[in-house]
Amino acid sequence: MHIAFQDRRQVLAAMRARSVIATAELYQMIGRPAPAPGPLYKAVTKGNAWHIIEIATGKTKGFCFSYKAAMVFVDAMEAGAATKRGALQ
């Protein structure tokens, strides 16, 4: 990766970390719990299929041909993301 890109990613990571800390401090100061994060994935119907889309990027991560299967897929993706998120913290 180009050095300029690496530098930019490091700066953005530091800014993101600081914003997370500042948000936590704000909620601690006012004595309220921090809001829960929203969903990461959603199911959208397109033709005869349900596309599972990552909300942050808009990319399709998979598809199913029934609503029930799509909801199971979304729940599995959310659970996987929660597991990964917990390991990072």
Secondary structure, DSSP 4 states (H G I P E B T S, - for coil): --HHHHHHHHHHHHHHHHHHHHHHHHHHHHT-PPPPP--SEEEEEETTEEEEEETTT--EEEEESSHHHHHHHHHHHHHHHHHHHHHH-
